Amino acid sequence: MGQRERIIEHFRSGSTITSLEAFSSLGVTQLASRIFDLKQQGYHIDSTRIKVSNRFGEECSVSEYYLVSDYYVGGE
């Protein structure tokens, strides 16, 4: 199973995902690139900005991706 398939499976479980979660849970280091690929394949994925604390206790904003529609139009 490839990275894109792992991301879609994660979404289908009802979960959202951030880059840190993608790296630690799914082994995906370039989440935005994989999201772009999935959108090109026809998946309707959106994101929202959320605030999180980094390991130094500083607040920062990150993208949290979610599957809007499991509609898939095909592709390579």
Distance bins in CASP14 RR format, pairs under 12 A and 6 or more apart:
PFRMAT RR
TARGET T0000
AUTHOR 0000-0000-0000
RMODE 2
METHOD distances of the structure
MODEL  1
1 7 0 0 0 0 0 1 0 0 0 0 0
1 8 0 0 0 0 1 0 0 0 0 0 0
1 9 1 0 0 1 0 0 0 0 0 0 0
1 10 0 0 0 0 0 1 0 0 0 0 0
1 26 0 0 0 0 0 1 0 0 0 0 0
1 27 0 0 0 0 0 1 0 0 0 0 0
1 28 0 0 0 0 0 1 0 0 0 0 0
2 8 0 0 0 0 1 0 0 0 0 0 0
2 9 0 0 0 0 1 0 0 0 0 0 0
2 26 0 0 0 0 1 0 0 0 0 0 0
2 27 0 0 0 0 0 1 0 0 0 0 0
2 28 0 0 0 0 1 0 0 0 0 0 0
2 34 0 0 0 0 1 0 0 0 0 0 0
2 37 0 0 0 0 0 1 0 0 0 0 0
2 38 0 0 0 0 0 1 0 0 0 0 0
3 9 0 0 0 0 0 1 0 0 0 0 0
3 10 0 0 0 0 0 1 0 0 0 0 0
3 17 0 0 0 0 0 1 0 0 0 0 0
3 22 0 0 0 0 1 0 0 0 0 0 0
3 23 0 0 0 0 0 1 0 0 0 0 0
3 25 0 0 0 0 0 1 0 0 0 0 0
3 26 1 0 0 1 0 0 0 0 0 0 0
3 27 1 0 0 1 0 0 0 0 0 0 0
3 28 1 0 1 0 0 0 0 0 0 0 0
3 29 0 0 0 0 1 0 0 0 0 0 0
3 30 0 0 0 0 1 0 0 0 0 0 0
3 31 0 0 0 0 1 0 0 0 0 0 0
3 33 0 0 0 0 1 0 0 0 0 0 0
3 34 1 0 1 0 0 0 0 0 0 0 0
3 35 0 0 0 0 0 1 0 0 0 0 0
3 37 0 0 0 0 1 0 0 0 0 0 0
3 38 0 0 0 0 1 0 0 0 0 0 0
4 10 0 0 0 0 0 1 0 0 0 0 0
4 11 0 0 0 0 0 1 0 0 0 0 0
4 22 0 0 0 0 0 1 0 0 0 0 0
4 26 0 0 0 0 0 1 0 0 0 0 0
4 28 0 0 0 0 1 0 0 0 0 0 0
4 30 0 0 0 0 0 1 0 0 0 0 0
4 31 0 0 0 0 0 1 0 0 0 0 0
4 33 0 0 0 0 0 1 0 0 0 0 0
4 34 1 0 1 0 0 0 0 0 0 0 0
4 35 0 0 0 0 1 0 0 0 0 0 0
4 36 0 0 0 0 0 1 0 0 0 0 0
4 37 1 0 1 0 0 0 0 0 0 0 0
4 38 1 0 1 0 0 0 0 0 0 0 0
4 39 0 0 0 0 0 1 0 0 0 0 0
4 40 0 0 0 0 0 1 0 0 0 0 0
4 41 1 0 0 1 0 0 0 0 0 0 0
4 42 0 0 0 0 0 1 0 0 0 0 0
4 43 0 0 0 0 1 0 0 0 0 0 0
4 45 0 0 0 0 0 1 0 0 0 0 0
4 72 0 0 0 0 0 1 0 0 0 0 0
4 75 0 0 0 0 0 1 0 0 0 0 0
4 76 0 0 0 0 0 1 0 0 0 0 0
5 11 0 0 0 0 0 1 0 0 0 0 0
5 12 0 0 0 0 0 1 0 0 0 0 0
5 26 0 0 0 0 1 0 0 0 0 0 0
5 28 0 0 0 0 0 1 0 0 0 0 0
5 34 0 0 0 0 0 1 0 0 0 0 0
5 37 0 0 0 0 0 1 0 0 0 0 0
5 38 0 0 0 0 1 0 0 0 0 0 0
5 41 0 0 0 0 0 1 0 0 0 0 0
5 43 0 0 0 0 0 1 0 0 0 0 0
5 72 0 0 0 0 0 1 0 0 0 0 0
6 12 0 0 0 0 0 1 0 0 0 0 0
6 13 0 0 0 0 0 1 0 0 0 0 0
6 15 0 0 0 0 0 1 0 0 0 0 0
6 17 0 0 0 0 0 1 0 0 0 0 0
6 21 0 0 0 0 0 1 0 0 0 0 0
6 22 0 0 0 0 1 0 0 0 0 0 0
6 23 0 0 0 0 0 1 0 0 0 0 0
6 25 0 0 0 0 1 0 0 0 0 0 0
6 26 1 0 1 0 0 0 0 0 0 0 0
6 27 1 0 0 1 0 0 0 0 0 0 0
6 28 1 0 0 1 0 0 0 0 0 0 0
6 31 0 0 0 0 0 1 0 0 0 0 0
6 34 0 0 0 0 1 0 0 0 0 0 0
6 38 0 0 0 0 0 1 0 0 0 0 0
7 13 0 0 0 0 0 1 0 0 0 0 0
7 15 0 0 0 0 0 1 0 0 0 0 0
7 16 0 0 0 0 0 1 0 0 0 0 0
7 17 1 0 0 1 0 0 0 0 0 0 0
7 18 0 0 0 0 0 1 0 0 0 0 0
7 19 0 0 0 0 0 1 0 0 0 0 0
7 21 0 0 0 0 0 1 0 0 0 0 0
7 22 1 0 0 1 0 0 0 0 0 0 0
7 23 0 0 0 0 0 1 0 0 0 0 0
7 25 0 0 0 0 0 1 0 0 0 0 0
7 26 1 0 0 1 0 0 0 0 0 0 0
7 27 0 0 0 0 0 1 0 0 0 0 0
7 28 1 0 0 1 0 0 0 0 0 0 0
7 30 0 0 0 0 0 1 0 0 0 0 0
7 31 1 0 0 1 0 0 0 0 0 0 0
7 32 0 0 0 0 0 1 0 0 0 0 0
7 33 0 0 0 0 0 1 0 0 0 0 0
7 34 1 0 1 0 0 0 0 0 0 0 0
7 35 1 0 0 1 0 0 0 0 0 0 0
7 36 0 0 0 0 0 1 0 0 0 0 0
7 37 0 0 0 0 1 0 0 0 0 0 0
7 38 1 0 0 1 0 0 0 0 0 0 0
7 39 0 0 0 0 0 1 0 0 0 0 0
7 41 0 0 0 0 0 1 0 0 0 0 0
7 43 0 0 0 0 1 0 0 0 0 0 0
7 45 0 0 0 0 1 0 0 0 0 0 0
7 65 0 0 0 0 1 0 0 0 0 0 0
7 66 0 0 0 0 0 1 0 0 0 0 0
7 67 0 0 0 0 1 0 0 0 0 0 0
8 14 0 0 0 0 0 1 0 0 0 0 0
8 15 0 0 0 0 0 1 0 0 0 0 0
8 17 0 0 0 0 0 1 0 0 0 0 0
8 26 0 0 0 0 0 1 0 0 0 0 0
8 28 0 0 0 0 0 1 0 0 0 0 0
8 34 0 0 0 0 1 0 0 0 0 0 0
8 35 0 0 0 0 0 1 0 0 0 0 0
8 37 0 0 0 0 0 1 0 0 0 0 0
8 38 1 0 0 1 0 0 0 0 0 0 0
8 39 0 0 0 0 0 1 0 0 0 0 0
8 41 0 0 0 0 1 0 0 0 0 0 0
8 42 0 0 0 0 0 1 0 0 0 0 0
8 43 1 0 0 1 0 0 0 0 0 0 0
8 44 0 0 0 0 0 1 0 0 0 0 0
8 45 0 0 0 0 1 0 0 0 0 0 0
8 65 0 0 0 0 0 1 0 0 0 0 0
8 67 1 0 0 1 0 0 0 0 0 0 0
8 69 0 0 0 0 0 1 0 0 0 0 0
8 70 0 0 0 0 1 0 0 0 0 0 0
8 71 0 0 0 0 0 1 0 0 0 0 0
8 72 0 0 0 0 1 0 0 0 0 0 0
9 15 0 0 0 0 1 0 0 0 0 0 0
9 17 0 0 0 0 0 1 0 0 0 0 0
9 25 0 0 0 0 0 1 0 0 0 0 0
9 26 0 0 0 0 1 0 0 0 0 0 0
9 28 0 0 0 0 0 1 0 0 0 0 0
9 38 0 0 0 0 0 1 0 0 0 0 0
9 67 0 0 0 0 0 1 0 0 0 0 0
9 70 0 0 0 0 0 1 0 0 0 0 0
10 16 0 0 0 0 1 0 0 0 0 0 0
10 17 1 0 1 0 0 0 0 0 0 0 0
10 18 0 0 0 0 0 1 0 0 0 0 0
10 21 0 0 0 0 1 0 0 0 0 0 0
10 22 0 0 0 0 1 0 0 0 0 0 0
10 25 1 0 0 1 0 0 0 0 0 0 0
10 26 1 0 0 1 0 0 0 0 0 0 0
10 27 0 0 0 0 0 1 0 0 0 0 0
10 28 0 0 0 0 1 0 0 0 0 0 0
10 31 0 0 0 0 0 1 0 0 0 0 0
10 34 0 0 0 0 0 1 0 0 0 0 0
10 35 0 0 0 0 0 1 0 0 0 0 0
10 38 0 0 0 0 0 1 0 0 0 0 0
10 45 0 0 0 0 0 1 0 0 0 0 0
10 65 0 0 0 0 1 0 0 0 0 0 0
10 66 0 0 0 0 0 1 0 0 0 0 0
10 67 0 0 0 0 1 0 0 0 0 0 0
11 17 1 0 0 1 0 0 0 0 0 0 0
11 21 0 0 0 0 0 1 0 0 0 0 0
11 22 0 0 0 0 0 1 0 0 0 0 0
11 26 0 0 0 0 0 1 0 0 0 0 0
11 31 0 0 0 0 0 1 0 0 0 0 0
11 34 0 0 0 0 0 1 0 0 0 0 0
11 35 0 0 0 0 0 1 0 0 0 0 0
11 38 0 0 0 0 1 0 0 0 0 0 0
11 43 0 0 0 0 1 0 0 0 0 0 0
11 44 0 0 0 0 0 1 0 0 0 0 0
11 45 1 0 0 1 0 0 0 0 0 0 0
11 46 0 0 0 0 0 1 0 0 0 0 0
11 47 0 0 0 0 0 1 0 0 0 0 0
11 64 0 0 0 0 0 1 0 0 0 0 0
11 65 0 0 0 0 1 0 0 0 0 0 0
11 66 1 0 0 1 0 0 0 0 0 0 0
11 67 1 1 0 0 0 0 0 0 0 0 0
11 68 0 0 0 0 1 0 0 0 0 0 0
11 69 0 0 0 0 0 1 0 0 0 0 0
11 70 1 0 0 1 0 0 0 0 0 0 0
11 72 0 0 0 0 0 1 0 0 0 0 0
12 43 0 0 0 0 0 1 0 0 0 0 0
12 66 0 0 0 0 0 1 0 0 0 0 0
12 67 1 0 0 1 0 0 0 0 0 0 0
12 69 0 0 0 0 0 1 0 0 0 0 0
12 70 1 0 0 1 0 0 0 0 0 0 0
12 72 0 0 0 0 0 1 0 0 0 0 0
13 25 0 0 0 0 0 1 0 0 0 0 0
13 26 0 0 0 0 0 1 0 0 0 0 0
13 66 0 0 0 0 0 1 0 0 0 0 0
13 67 0 0 0 0 1 0 0 0 0 0 0
13 70 0 0 0 0 0 1 0 0 0 0 0
14 65 0 0 0 0 0 1 0 0 0 0 0
14 66 0 0 0 0 1 0 0 0 0 0 0
14 67 1 0 0 1 0 0 0 0 0 0 0
14 68 0 0 0 0 0 1 0 0 0 0 0
14 70 0 0 0 0 0 1 0 0 0 0 0
15 21 0 0 0 0 1 0 0 0 0 0 0
15 22 0 0 0 0 0 1 0 0 0 0 0
15 25 0 0 0 0 1 0 0 0 0 0 0
15 26 0 0 0 0 0 1 0 0 0 0 0
15 64 0 0 0 0 0 1 0 0 0 0 0
15 65 0 0 0 0 1 0 0 0 0 0 0
15 66 0 0 0 0 1 0 0 0 0 0 0
15 67 0 0 0 0 1 0 0 0 0 0 0
16 22 0 0 0 0 0 1 0 0 0 0 0
16 25 0 0 0 0 0 1 0 0 0 0 0
16 31 0 0 0 0 0 1 0 0 0 0 0
16 35 0 0 0 0 0 1 0 0 0 0 0
16 45 0 0 0 0 0 1 0 0 0 0 0
16 46 0 0 0 0 0 1 0 0 0 0 0
16 47 0 0 0 0 1 0 0 0 0 0 0
16 48 0 0 0 0 1 0 0 0 0 0 0
16 50 0 0 0 0 1 0 0 0 0 0 0
16 62 0 0 0 0 0 1 0 0 0 0 0
16 63 0 0 0 0 1 0 0 0 0 0 0
16 64 1 0 1 0 0 0 0 0 0 0 0
16 65 1 0 0 1 0 0 0 0 0 0 0
16 66 1 0 1 0 0 0 0 0 0 0 0
16 67 0 0 0 0 1 0 0 0 0 0 0
16 68 0 0 0 0 0 1 0 0 0 0 0
17 23 0 0 0 0 0 1 0 0 0 0 0
17 24 0 0 0 0 0 1 0 0 0 0 0
17 25 1 0 0 1 0 0 0 0 0 0 0
17 26 1 0 0 1 0 0 0 0 0 0 0
17 27 0 0 0 0 0 1 0 0 0 0 0
17 28 0 0 0 0 1 0 0 0 0 0 0
17 31 1 0 0 1 0 0 0 0 0 0 0
17 32 0 0 0 0 0 1 0 0 0 0 0
17 34 0 0 0 0 0 1 0 0 0 0 0
17 35 0 0 0 0 1 0 0 0 0 0 0
17 38 0 0 0 0 0 1 0 0 0 0 0
17 45 0 0 0 0 1 0 0 0 0 0 0
17 47 0 0 0 0 1 0 0 0 0 0 0
17 48 0 0 0 0 0 1 0 0 0 0 0
17 50 0 0 0 0 0 1 0 0 0 0 0
17 62 0 0 0 0 0 1 0 0 0 0 0
17 63 0 0 0 0 1 0 0 0 0 0 0
17 64 1 0 0 1 0 0 0 0 0 0 0
17 65 1 0 1 0 0 0 0 0 0 0 0
17 66 1 0 0 1 0 0 0 0 0 0 0
17 67 0 0 0 0 1 0 0 0 0 0 0
18 24 0 0 0 0 1 0 0 0 0 0 0
18 25 0 0 0 0 0 1 0 0 0 0 0
18 26 0 0 0 0 0 1 0 0 0 0 0
18 28 0 0 0 0 0 1 0 0 0 0 0
18 31 1 0 0 1 0 0 0 0 0 0 0
18 32 0 0 0 0 0 1 0 0 0 0 0
18 35 0 0 0 0 0 1 0 0 0 0 0
18 47 0 0 0 0 1 0 0 0 0 0 0
18 48 0 0 0 0 0 1 0 0 0 0 0
18 49 0 0 0 0 0 1 0 0 0 0 0
18 50 1 0 0 1 0 0 0 0 0 0 0
18 51 0 0 0 0 0 1 0 0 0 0 0
18 52 1 0 0 1 0 0 0 0 0 0 0
18 60 0 0 0 0 0 1 0 0 0 0 0
18 61 0 0 0 0 0 1 0 0 0 0 0
18 62 1 0 1 0 0 0 0 0 0 0 0
18 63 1 0 0 1 0 0 0 0 0 0 0
18 64 1 0 1 0 0 0 0 0 0 0 0
18 65 1 0 0 1 0 0 0 0 0 0 0
18 66 0 0 0 0 0 1 0 0 0 0 0
19 25 0 0 0 0 0 1 0 0 0 0 0
19 26 0 0 0 0 0 1 0 0 0 0 0
19 27 0 0 0 0 0 1 0 0 0 0 0
19 28 0 0 0 0 1 0 0 0 0 0 0
19 29 0 0 0 0 1 0 0 0 0 0 0
19 30 0 0 0 0 1 0 0 0 0 0 0
19 31 1 0 1 0 0 0 0 0 0 0 0
19 32 1 0 0 1 0 0 0 0 0 0 0
19 33 0 0 0 0 0 1 0 0 0 0 0
19 34 0 0 0 0 0 1 0 0 0 0 0
19 35 0 0 0 0 1 0 0 0 0 0 0
19 47 0 0 0 0 0 1 0 0 0 0 0
19 50 0 0 0 0 0 1 0 0 0 0 0
19 52 0 0 0 0 0 1 0 0 0 0 0
19 60 0 0 0 0 0 1 0 0 0 0 0
19 62 1 0 0 1 0 0 0 0 0 0 0
19 63 1 0 0 1 0 0 0 0 0 0 0
19 64 0 0 0 0 1 0 0 0 0 0 0
19 65 0 0 0 0 1 0 0 0 0 0 0
20 26 0 0 0 0 0 1 0 0 0 0 0
20 27 0 0 0 0 0 1 0 0 0 0 0
20 28 0 0 0 0 0 1 0 0 0 0 0
20 29 0 0 0 0 0 1 0 0 0 0 0
20 31 0 0 0 0 1 0 0 0 0 0 0
20 50 0 0 0 0 0 1 0 0 0 0 0
20 52 0 0 0 0 1 0 0 0 0 0 0
20 53 0 0 0 0 0 1 0 0 0 0 0
20 54 0 0 0 0 1 0 0 0 0 0 0
20 55 0 0 0 0 0 1 0 0 0 0 0
20 60 0 0 0 0 0 1 0 0 0 0 0
20 62 1 0 0 1 0 0 0 0 0 0 0
20 63 0 0 0 0 0 1 0 0 0 0 0
20 64 0 0 0 0 0 1 0 0 0 0 0
21 27 0 0 0 0 1 0 0 0 0 0 0
21 28 0 0 0 0 1 0 0 0 0 0 0
21 31 0 0 0 0 1 0 0 0 0 0 0
21 50 0 0 0 0 0 1 0 0 0 0 0
21 52 0 0 0 0 0 1 0 0 0 0 0
21 62 0 0 0 0 1 0 0 0 0 0 0
21 63 0 0 0 0 0 1 0 0 0 0 0
21 64 0 0 0 0 1 0 0 0 0 0 0
21 65 0 0 0 0 1 0 0 0 0 0 0
21 66 0 0 0 0 0 1 0 0 0 0 0
22 28 1 0 1 0 0 0 0 0 0 0 0
22 29 1 0 0 1 0 0 0 0 0 0 0
22 30 0 0 0 0 1 0 0 0 0 0 0
22 31 1 0 1 0 0 0 0 0 0 0 0
22 32 0 0 0 0 1 0 0 0 0 0 0
22 33 0 0 0 0 0 1 0 0 0 0 0
22 34 1 0 0 1 0 0 0 0 0 0 0
22 35 0 0 0 0 1 0 0 0 0 0 0
22 62 0 0 0 0 0 1 0 0 0 0 0
22 63 0 0 0 0 0 1 0 0 0 0 0
22 64 0 0 0 0 0 1 0 0 0 0 0
22 65 0 0 0 0 1 0 0 0 0 0 0
23 29 1 0 1 0 0 0 0 0 0 0 0
23 30 0 0 0 0 1 0 0 0 0 0 0
23 31 1 0 0 1 0 0 0 0 0 0 0
23 34 0 0 0 0 0 1 0 0 0 0 0
24 31 0 0 0 0 0 1 0 0 0 0 0
25 31 0 0 0 0 0 1 0 0 0 0 0
26 34 0 0 0 0 1 0 0 0 0 0 0
26 65 0 0 0 0 0 1 0 0 0 0 0
27 34 0 0 0 0 0 1 0 0 0 0 0
28 34 1 0 1 0 0 0 0 0 0 0 0
28 35 0 0 0 0 1 0 0 0 0 0 0
28 37 0 0 0 0 0 1 0 0 0 0 0
28 38 0 0 0 0 0 1 0 0 0 0 0
28 65 0 0 0 0 0 1 0 0 0 0 0
30 36 0 0 0 0 1 0 0 0 0 0 0
30 37 0 0 0 0 1 0 0 0 0 0 0
31 37 0 0 0 0 0 1 0 0 0 0 0
31 38 0 0 0 0 0 1 0 0 0 0 0
31 45 0 0 0 0 0 1 0 0 0 0 0
31 47 0 0 0 0 0 1 0 0 0 0 0
31 62 0 0 0 0 0 1 0 0 0 0 0
31 63 0 0 0 0 1 0 0 0 0 0 0
31 64 0 0 0 0 0 1 0 0 0 0 0
31 65 1 0 0 1 0 0 0 0 0 0 0
32 38 0 0 0 0 0 1 0 0 0 0 0
32 39 0 0 0 0 0 1 0 0 0 0 0
32 45 0 0 0 0 0 1 0 0 0 0 0
32 47 0 0 0 0 1 0 0 0 0 0 0
32 62 0 0 0 0 0 1 0 0 0 0 0
32 63 1 0 0 1 0 0 0 0 0 0 0
32 65 0 0 0 0 1 0 0 0 0 0 0
33 39 0 0 0 0 0 1 0 0 0 0 0
33 40 0 0 0 0 0 1 0 0 0 0 0
34 40 0 0 0 0 0 1 0 0 0 0 0
34 41 0 0 0 0 0 1 0 0 0 0 0
34 43 0 0 0 0 0 1 0 0 0 0 0
34 45 0 0 0 0 1 0 0 0 0 0 0
34 65 0 0 0 0 1 0 0 0 0 0 0
35 41 0 0 0 0 0 1 0 0 0 0 0
35 42 0 0 0 0 0 1 0 0 0 0 0
35 43 0 0 0 0 1 0 0 0 0 0 0
35 44 0 0 0 0 0 1 0 0 0 0 0
35 45 1 0 1 0 0 0 0 0 0 0 0
35 46 0 0 0 0 1 0 0 0 0 0 0
35 47 1 0 0 1 0 0 0 0 0 0 0
35 63 0 0 0 0 1 0 0 0 0 0 0
35 64 0 0 0 0 0 1 0 0 0 0 0
35 65 1 0 1 0 0 0 0 0 0 0 0
35 66 0 0 0 0 0 1 0 0 0 0 0
35 67 0 0 0 0 0 1 0 0 0 0 0
35 68 0 0 0 0 0 1 0 0 0 0 0
36 42 0 0 0 0 0 1 0 0 0 0 0
36 43 0 0 0 0 0 1 0 0 0 0 0
36 45 0 0 0 0 1 0 0 0 0 0 0
36 47 0 0 0 0 0 1 0 0 0 0 0
36 65 0 0 0 0 0 1 0 0 0 0 0
37 43 0 0 0 0 1 0 0 0 0 0 0
37 45 0 0 0 0 0 1 0 0 0 0 0
37 75 0 0 0 0 0 1 0 0 0 0 0
37 76 0 0 0 0 1 0 0 0 0 0 0
38 44 0 0 0 0 1 0 0 0 0 0 0
38 45 1 0 1 0 0 0 0 0 0 0 0
38 46 0 0 0 0 0 1 0 0 0 0 0
38 65 0 0 0 0 1 0 0 0 0 0 0
38 67 0 0 0 0 1 0 0 0 0 0 0
38 68 0 0 0 0 0 1 0 0 0 0 0
38 69 0 0 0 0 0 1 0 0 0 0 0
38 70 0 0 0 0 0 1 0 0 0 0 0
38 71 0 0 0 0 0 1 0 0 0 0 0
38 72 0 0 0 0 1 0 0 0 0 0 0
38 73 0 0 0 0 0 1 0 0 0 0 0
38 74 0 0 0 0 0 1 0 0 0 0 0
38 75 0 0 0 0 0 1 0 0 0 0 0
39 45 1 0 1 0 0 0 0 0 0 0 0
39 46 0 0 0 0 1 0 0 0 0 0 0
39 47 0 0 0 0 0 1 0 0 0 0 0
39 65 0 0 0 0 0 1 0 0 0 0 0
39 67 0 0 0 0 0 1 0 0 0 0 0
39 68 0 0 0 0 0 1 0 0 0 0 0
39 69 0 0 0 0 0 1 0 0 0 0 0
39 71 0 0 0 0 0 1 0 0 0 0 0
39 72 0 0 0 0 0 1 0 0 0 0 0
39 73 0 0 0 0 0 1 0 0 0 0 0
39 75 0 0 0 0 0 1 0 0 0 0 0
40 72 0 0 0 0 0 1 0 0 0 0 0
40 73 0 0 0 0 1 0 0 0 0 0 0
40 74 0 0 0 0 1 0 0 0 0 0 0
40 75 1 0 0 1 0 0 0 0 0 0 0
40 76 0 0 0 0 1 0 0 0 0 0 0
41 70 0 0 0 0 0 1 0 0 0 0 0
41 71 0 0 0 0 0 1 0 0 0 0 0
41 72 1 0 0 1 0 0 0 0 0 0 0
41 73 1 0 0 1 0 0 0 0 0 0 0
41 74 1 0 1 0 0 0 0 0 0 0 0
41 75 1 0 1 0 0 0 0 0 0 0 0
41 76 1 0 0 1 0 0 0 0 0 0 0
42 67 0 0 0 0 0 1 0 0 0 0 0
42 68 0 0 0 0 0 1 0 0 0 0 0
42 69 0 0 0 0 1 0 0 0 0 0 0
42 70 0 0 0 0 0 1 0 0 0 0 0
42 71 1 0 0 1 0 0 0 0 0 0 0
42 72 1 0 1 0 0 0 0 0 0 0 0
42 73 1 0 1 0 0 0 0 0 0 0 0
42 74 1 0 0 1 0 0 0 0 0 0 0
42 75 1 0 0 1 0 0 0 0 0 0 0
42 76 0 0 0 0 0 1 0 0 0 0 0
43 65 0 0 0 0 0 1 0 0 0 0 0
43 66 0 0 0 0 0 1 0 0 0 0 0
43 67 1 0 0 1 0 0 0 0 0 0 0
43 68 0 0 0 0 1 0 0 0 0 0 0
43 69 1 0 0 1 0 0 0 0 0 0 0
43 70 1 0 0 1 0 0 0 0 0 0 0
43 71 1 0 0 1 0 0 0 0 0 0 0
43 72 1 0 0 1 0 0 0 0 0 0 0
43 73 0 0 0 0 1 0 0 0 0 0 0
43 74 0 0 0 0 1 0 0 0 0 0 0
43 75 0 0 0 0 0 1 0 0 0 0 0
44 65 0 0 0 0 0 1 0 0 0 0 0
44 66 0 0 0 0 1 0 0 0 0 0 0
44 67 1 0 0 1 0 0 0 0 0 0 0
44 68 1 0 1 0 0 0 0 0 0 0 0
44 69 1 1 0 0 0 0 0 0 0 0 0
44 70 0 0 0 0 1 0 0 0 0 0 0
44 71 1 0 1 0 0 0 0 0 0 0 0
44 72 0 0 0 0 1 0 0 0 0 0 0
44 73 0 0 0 0 1 0 0 0 0 0 0
45 63 0 0 0 0 0 1 0 0 0 0 0
45 64 0 0 0 0 0 1 0 0 0 0 0
45 65 1 0 1 0 0 0 0 0 0 0 0
45 66 1 0 0 1 0 0 0 0 0 0 0
45 67 1 0 1 0 0 0 0 0 0 0 0
45 68 1 0 0 1 0 0 0 0 0 0 0
45 69 0 0 0 0 1 0 0 0 0 0 0
45 70 0 0 0 0 0 1 0 0 0 0 0
45 71 0 0 0 0 0 1 0 0 0 0 0
45 72 0 0 0 0 0 1 0 0 0 0 0
46 63 0 0 0 0 1 0 0 0 0 0 0
46 64 0 0 0 0 1 0 0 0 0 0 0
46 65 1 0 0 1 0 0 0 0 0 0 0
46 66 1 0 0 1 0 0 0 0 0 0 0
46 67 0 0 0 0 1 0 0 0 0 0 0
46 68 1 0 1 0 0 0 0 0 0 0 0
46 69 0 0 0 0 1 0 0 0 0 0 0
47 61 0 0 0 0 0 1 0 0 0 0 0
47 62 0 0 0 0 1 0 0 0 0 0 0
47 63 1 0 1 0 0 0 0 0 0 0 0
47 64 1 0 0 1 0 0 0 0 0 0 0
47 65 1 0 1 0 0 0 0 0 0 0 0
47 66 1 0 0 1 0 0 0 0 0 0 0
47 67 0 0 0 0 0 1 0 0 0 0 0
47 68 0 0 0 0 0 1 0 0 0 0 0
48 61 0 0 0 0 0 1 0 0 0 0 0
48 62 0 0 0 0 1 0 0 0 0 0 0
48 63 1 0 0 1 0 0 0 0 0 0 0
48 64 1 0 1 0 0 0 0 0 0 0 0
48 65 0 0 0 0 1 0 0 0 0 0 0
48 66 1 0 0 1 0 0 0 0 0 0 0
48 68 0 0 0 0 0 1 0 0 0 0 0
49 60 0 0 0 0 0 1 0 0 0 0 0
49 61 1 0 1 0 0 0 0 0 0 0 0
49 62 1 0 0 1 0 0 0 0 0 0 0
49 63 1 0 0 1 0 0 0 0 0 0 0
49 64 1 0 0 1 0 0 0 0 0 0 0
49 65 0 0 0 0 0 1 0 0 0 0 0
50 59 0 0 0 0 0 1 0 0 0 0 0
50 60 0 0 0 0 1 0 0 0 0 0 0
50 61 1 0 0 1 0 0 0 0 0 0 0
50 62 1 0 0 1 0 0 0 0 0 0 0
50 63 1 0 0 1 0 0 0 0 0 0 0
50 64 1 0 1 0 0 0 0 0 0 0 0
50 65 0 0 0 0 0 1 0 0 0 0 0
50 66 0 0 0 0 0 1 0 0 0 0 0
51 57 0 0 0 0 0 1 0 0 0 0 0
51 58 0 0 0 0 0 1 0 0 0 0 0
51 59 1 0 1 0 0 0 0 0 0 0 0
51 60 1 0 0 1 0 0 0 0 0 0 0
51 61 1 0 1 0 0 0 0 0 0 0 0
51 62 0 0 0 0 1 0 0 0 0 0 0
51 63 0 0 0 0 0 1 0 0 0 0 0
51 64 0 0 0 0 0 1 0 0 0 0 0
52 58 0 0 0 0 1 0 0 0 0 0 0
52 59 1 0 0 1 0 0 0 0 0 0 0
52 60 1 0 0 1 0 0 0 0 0 0 0
52 61 1 0 0 1 0 0 0 0 0 0 0
52 62 1 0 1 0 0 0 0 0 0 0 0
52 63 0 0 0 0 0 1 0 0 0 0 0
52 64 0 0 0 0 1 0 0 0 0 0 0
53 59 1 0 1 0 0 0 0 0 0 0 0
53 60 1 0 0 1 0 0 0 0 0 0 0
53 61 0 0 0 0 0 1 0 0 0 0 0
53 62 0 0 0 0 0 1 0 0 0 0 0
54 60 1 0 1 0 0 0 0 0 0 0 0
54 61 0 0 0 0 0 1 0 0 0 0 0
54 62 0 0 0 0 1 0 0 0 0 0 0
END
